Amino acid sequence: MLFYVYKLILAPYDFFLGDKFSIVFALKRALIEDNFSKIKNVLFLFNEINANHYTLFKRSLIKLAPNIKFDLEASFFHKKNILRDFSDYDLVISDEKINPNVFVIDFYCNSKVQNILEEKAFCLGVNNFYNE
């Protein structure tokens, strides 16, 4: 997407390379900020769920994105196809690849989760841009 923005909009003009990067970065941030509010529900699936760490985990997520409802479940049930309905969630993040729509992270880190949320918001913005 960013390559097409560069090729169609910025390439014909005589801008410095740094200016072109700044414009593309500003467009990307605008798309992310406009579409971040469209993410309402996020599901985390991890192999091990410890009740003591769950409260700390939940607090850190609320600080990261207070308008998003986060749920945490064991991935065992989803691997065995006991629970398959992800339609209630805008985004599913897991430590294993359960299906193609699941984002995989090795371990929990606020910056990784924030990057995934921003990537999802950016994809929503790009899809809306192409559908219009």
N, C-alpha and C positions, 0 to 999 in steps of 0.2 A: 504494500500500500504506500509506504513512504517513498519507495523508489518511483512509483507512478506519479506521486505528487511532485517529486523532484523533476522527473522527466517532462511532464506536461506543463507545469506551472513555472518552475524556477530555472530550468536549463536554458531557455531562450534569452534570459536576461543576463546582463553583466553585473552579477553580484559577487562579492568575495565568497569564498567557500565557507568561511565561518558564519557569514550572514545567512547563507542557504541552510546551514545546519540549525541556526537559531530559529528560522522561520518554520522549518519542519518540526523542530522540537516544540514550538509554541502551538502548532496545529495539533500535534499528538496530545499535548497536555489538555488542550481545549476539548478534544474528543473524550479523553478519559474523565475529565471533571464533569462534562455534561451527562455522561452515561453511568457514572459511578453510583448514582442514586437508584438506578434500575436494578441493581443487585440487592435483593431483599433477604434471601435465605441461602445459607451455606451449610453444607454437611461435611463434617470431617469423619473419615473412617480410618481407624488405627487398629493394629493388631492387639495392643495391650491398652486397656483403659484402667487407670488408677484413679480412684475417687479423690485422693488427696491432691493430685496434680490437676484434676479436672477444674477445680475452682480457680486455681492460679491461671490455668490455660484460658478459662472463660474471661477472667478479668483482663488479661492481656489482649484478648480479641476485642473486648468492648472498648478498650482504650484505642485500639487500632481503627475500628470502624463502628461507632456507636449506633448507627442506624440499621445495621445488618444483624439478623437473627442467626446465631451460630448454634448448630447441634453437633454433638459428638457421639458416635456409635462405634461398636466393635465391627471390624471388617469381616469377621468370621461368618456372620449371617449373610452378608452380601456375596461372599465367595461361594457359599453353598446354595445360592439362589433361593434362600428362604425369604429374603426381602429384596425386591428388585425395583421397587417404584422410586425413581429419583425425580419424578415430575414435579414434586412440591419444592424442589430446590433449584435455584438458579446456577449453582456451582457445587461440584463435589470434589473434595480434595482428600487424597488417601496416600498411604505409604506403599500401596501396591496397585498395579494396573488391573482393575476389576472389569472395566469396559472402556471403550475408546473415548468417552466423554469425561473421564475422570482425570484430574490433574494429579500428578504423582510428585510427592516430596519425600526426601530421605528422612528428614527429621523436622520437627517443628521449629520454625524461626520466624519472628515477626516480619522480617524483611522479605522472606520467601513468600509468605502469605500475602503481603502487600503487593508484591510483584505479580502474583497470580490474579489478585483482585483487579489490579490495574490492567493487566492483559485482557481479562474478561471484559472490562468496561471498554477498552479500546476496540476489541472485536465487535462488541455490540454497536459501537459508534460507526465502525466501518460498514457493518451490515446494514445499518439504517441509512448510511450515506449511499450505498449501492442500490437499496430498495426504493429510494426516492426518485 
